Amino acid sequence: MIRTFQSSALTAVGAILATSVFVAPALAHVTVQPADAAADSYAQLTFTVPHGCNGSATKALRIKLPDSILSAKPQMKPGWQVEIKTRKLDAAVAGPHGKSVSEVVDEVDWRGGPLPDNLYDTFGLVVRLPDKTGQVLYFPAVQECEQGVERWIEIPTSGQSADKLRAPAPAVRLKAKNP
């Protein structure tokens, strides 16, 4: 009976280690969920910071929004300050709820924590996604730590796979709305 338990325990440990090996690359950088969202809709985006910078705690996260996002509202997090940087549009455009939009959120900067390297946390944005089914929106992220900086800002060129990038920007693919 003990042998079976040990064998089962070793098998379980092996499965966990194997899973962590396959999961690790996907969790090695700042990511966003959902990875797919309906075009022309509101979405709650969650950016995950899975680690610090080479063992150093995270003290800031900056997210640059795509130009096609006309409405964005960041999540308030206890222990963190939020700064919203805006940019003026060349000309006003029709925005959500029939309002005219002449200024949009360009970047959101959370500062505080610190978030220890051995813990993770999430940072949220509610955004209005554009009506561009099939397009991929990139959200370049800069993670500042007590010692060091990680720039998750690489955007694949046409025909290039994001899997080949060392520091890919978080991305959301726009899909058709469900009927």
C-alpha positions in Angstrom: 0.0 0.0 0.0 2.8 2.4 0.8 4.6 1.6 -2.4 1.4 2.4 -4.4 1.1 5.7 -2.5 4.7 6.6 -3.2 4.4 5.6 -6.8 1.1 7.6 -7.1 2.7 10.5 -5.3 5.8 10.5 -7.6 3.5 10.2 -10.7 1.5 13.2 -9.4 4.7 15.2 -8.7 6.0 14.3 -12.2 2.7 15.4 -13.8 2.8 18.7 -11.9 6.4 19.4 -13.0 5.8 18.5 -16.6 2.8 20.8 -16.6 4.8 23.6 -15.1 7.5 23.1 -17.8 4.9 23.5 -20.5 3.0 26.4 -18.8 6.1 28.4 -17.8 6.8 30.0 -21.2 3.2 31.2 -21.4 3.5 32.7 -18.0 6.9 34.2 -18.4 5.6 37.6 -19.5 2.8 40.1 -18.9 -0.3 38.6 -20.5 -3.9 39.7 -21.1 -7.2 37.8 -20.7 -9.4 37.2 -22.6 -7.1 36.5 -25.6 -10.2 36.8 -27.8 -13.0 39.2 -27.4 -16.0 40.3 -29.4 -15.4 43.3 -31.7 -17.6 46.4 -31.2 -18.3 45.6 -27.5 -17.1 46.4 -24.0 -14.6 44.0 -22.5 -13.0 43.6 -19.1 -9.3 43.0 -19.8 -7.1 41.5 -17.1 -3.3 42.0 -17.4 -1.4 39.5 -15.3 2.1 40.2 -13.9 3.5 36.7 -13.0 6.9 37.7 -11.6 9.3 40.6 -11.0 12.5 41.5 -12.7 15.2 38.9 -12.0 14.1 38.4 -8.4 13.2 42.1 -7.8 9.7 43.2 -6.8 7.4 45.0 -9.3 6.7 48.6 -8.4 4.9 49.8 -11.6 3.1 48.6 -14.7 2.4 50.8 -17.7 0.0 49.7 -20.4 -0.1 51.6 -23.8 -3.5 51.4 -25.4 -4.0 50.8 -29.1 -5.1 53.9 -31.1 -8.5 52.3 -31.9 -9.6 52.2 -28.3 -11.9 55.2 -27.7 -13.0 54.4 -24.2 -11.0 52.9 -21.3 -11.4 52.8 -17.5 -8.7 51.3 -15.3 -9.2 49.2 -12.2 -8.3 50.8 -8.9 -6.1 48.6 -6.8 -5.5 49.0 -3.0 -1.8 50.0 -2.4 -1.4 51.3 -6.0 -1.8 54.8 -7.5 -3.3 55.0 -11.0 -2.3 57.7 -13.5 -4.3 58.0 -16.7 -2.4 59.7 -19.6 -4.6 61.0 -22.4 -4.1 62.1 -26.0 -6.1 64.5 -28.2 -7.5 63.2 -31.4 -6.9 65.1 -34.6 -10.7 65.4 -35.0 -13.6 64.5 -32.8 -15.2 61.1 -33.6 -18.5 59.5 -32.5 -17.9 57.5 -29.4 -19.9 55.2 -27.0 -23.4 56.3 -26.0 -23.6 58.8 -28.9 -21.0 61.2 -27.3 -18.4 63.0 -29.3 -14.9 62.0 -28.3 -11.9 64.3 -28.8 -9.5 62.9 -26.2 -8.8 59.3 -25.3 -6.9 57.3 -22.8 -3.4 56.7 -24.2 -1.6 55.0 -21.3 -2.5 53.7 -17.9 0.3 53.7 -15.2 -0.2 51.8 -11.9 2.5 52.5 -9.3 2.8 51.1 -5.8 2.9 47.7 -4.3 5.5 46.5 -4.3 4.5 43.1 -5.8 7.1 40.5 -4.7 8.8 38.4 -7.3 7.4 35.2 -5.9 3.7 36.4 -6.2 1.5 37.5 -9.1 -1.2 40.1 -9.4 -3.7 41.3 -12.0 -4.5 44.8 -13.3 -7.8 45.5 -15.0 -9.1 47.8 -17.7 -12.7 48.0 -19.1 -12.5 49.1 -22.7 -14.7 49.6 -25.7 -13.3 47.5 -28.5 -13.4 48.7 -32.1 -15.6 47.1 -34.7 -12.7 45.4 -36.5 -13.3 41.6 -36.5 -10.2 39.6 -37.1 -7.8 42.4 -36.0 -5.3 41.9 -33.2 -4.9 44.7 -30.7 -1.6 45.0 -29.0 -1.1 46.5 -25.5 2.6 47.2 -25.0 3.5 46.9 -21.3 6.4 48.2 -19.3 7.0 46.5 -15.9 9.3 48.5 -13.6 10.9 46.8 -10.6 12.9 47.9 -7.6 15.9 46.8 -9.7 15.4 46.6 -13.4 12.7 47.0 -16.1 11.0 44.5 -18.3 9.6 45.8 -21.6 6.8 43.6 -23.0 6.5 45.7 -26.2 7.4 43.5 -29.2 4.7 43.4 -31.9 5.0 40.7 -34.6 5.6 41.9 -38.1 3.3 40.7 -40.9 3.6 36.9 -41.2 5.7 36.6 -38.0 4.5 34.5 -35.1 4.2 36.1 -31.7 5.6 32.8 -30.3 9.0 33.8 -31.8 9.3 37.1 -29.8 11.4 37.4 -26.7 9.2 40.1 -25.1 5.8 40.0 -26.8 3.2 42.7 -26.1 -0.1 41.4 -24.6 -2.6 41.0 -27.4 -6.4 40.6 -27.9 -7.8 39.2 -31.1 -11.2 40.7 -32.1 -13.8 38.1 -33.1 -17.3 38.4 -34.4 -20.1 38.9 -31.9 -22.3 36.0 -31.1 -25.7 36.3 -32.8 
